[in-house]
Amino acid sequence: MVAVKEYERADGTKVSAHSRWAPGGRREMTTLAVIALVVLGFGSSQTSGQGEPGRQDPQPKTTAEYPVKFPGWDKPQPAPKPTVSYPIRFDHDG
């Protein structure tokens, strides 16, 4: 918005300070507001108006069983064993 300072017209009329829309700004803001209302309208209509009046939709029920148990949790695996029985030497300059 453009801010207009207080001034006096050529015929002597005093104009107080005010703000006004820039050229084309009102149309752009109206377009933006209409798009926002359409988006909000479609977003809220996805959940309302479904089913018969006074009827509750079924709610999902959990299928989880607690406490969670993993196979082999009580019997830990033994530590891994090396796949070779000889030492591996690495050549290095030292």
Helices and strands as residue ranges (DSSP letters): E 2-4, E 7-8, E 14-15, E 18-20, H 25-45
